[in-house]
Amino acid sequence: MSTSKKTVINNNKKLTSKSKDPVSLILRILVWCAAALTIMILFVIIGYILYKGIPNLSLDLFDLEYNTQNVSLMPALINTVIMTILSITIAVPLGIFSAIYLTEYARRGSRLVKIVRITAETLSGIPSIIYGLFGLLFFVTTLHWGFSMLAGGFTLSIMILPLIMRTTEEALHAVPDSYREGSYGLGAGKMRTVFTIVLPSATPGILAGVILAIGRIVGETAALIYTSGTVADIPDSLLSSGRTLSVHMYALSSEGLFMDKAYATAVVLIILVILLNRISSYTAGKISKS
């Protein structure tokens, strides 16, 4: 019998023995149970919200004016889109360029890179209400912006900045070094290599981080209550106060008077998150194919 056949037989025996190992079997069962439990909880939550919210959806909820007779969610929906665009506009360029510097320009293993990464990981674990208190003290009080969309946008941009930085770094690290070496071999400089070779190759990974950031923006409540306020109107400017869909839902549920409208708002919020994720995924797929 040849050596290759013996190797294949030995490998098959090892796999069979591992599959019969009770520890491996228990771990496999635990993984499958955890996956099934996660999927079941997700479907239960979404199903409950749809069951309670869909019957309460009506055209009156999409009126432009919010009043005591009609707690319309349309102003909050518009404010959510504005807040998302504002926060992404601030955080995405800063996060991407910071990651490019740390990955492509800074010396690997330097103290600066370590400090920045530790700081980003620490910021990622801070509760959102701490960001809200910081935004209240700095943007609202110190800078005299008041409860405004601008204060909320800057606070959320600080929240999502570590996420965008880390995902962009991982996406840049995933690009093979042969791409860079081939570009340098053809005479391209550092900046041209980064922006024409490396960055387009890392675009799908970068957009994945942006999608996660959008999901956090849309679902954020605690930080916005202390910065953008809870005014249920479409703001006249970025220095005006306004509530997003999550804050609107929280306000309705805390009052306890319009629980049916709160469930309807939750349905719209779920649809908005799914729609934004699909649009971002479609855009990432188009960019990666081009």
Secondary structure, 3 states (H helix, E strand, C coil): CCHHHHHHHHHHHHHHHHHHCHHHHHHHHHHHHHHHHHHHHHHHHHHHHHHHHHHHCCHHHHCCCCCCCCCCCHHHHHHHHHHHHHHHHHHHHHHHHHHHHHHHHCCCCCHHHHHHHHHHHHHHCCCHHHHHHHHHHHHHHHCCCCCCHHHHHHHHHHHHHHHHHHHHHHHHHHCCHHHHHHHHHCCCCHHHHHHHHHHHHCHHHHHHHHHHHHHHHHHCCHHHHCCCCCCCCCCCCCCCCCCCHHHHHHHHHHHCCCHHHHHHHHHHHHHHHHHHHHHHHHHHHHHHHC
